[in-house]
Amino acid sequence: MAGSGTQAKRSRRGSGAVTLHDVAKLAGVAPITASRALNTPGLVSPEVLRKVGDAVTRTGYVPNLLAGGLASTRSRLVAAVVPTISGPVFLETVQSLT
């Protein structure tokens, strides 16, 4: 629709994974509210916290830390390049990082 001022929504290829939007929809809250319930539970009511918690349990939702790192400026990930983990020296180092 050129010139109409509206933009078509870009479609994404789905991974089949449960998203925060899915959790929010099931809980009957906005996605930002579901995000607050998971990240800063003190900012939402106990009822909302219960609804979001139930939705997480029912869906098996697991936050995507890579997506969260892209949305914020913190990835909370650590990268380590080691030649092998089969030897005791590097295995211990990798275990310490986890």
Secondary structure, 3 states (H helix, E strand, C coil): CCCCCCCCCCCCCCCCCCCHHHHHHHHCCCHHHHHHHHHCHHHCCHHHHHHHHHHHHHHCCCCCHHHHHHHCCCCCCCCCCCCCCCCHHHHHHHHHHC
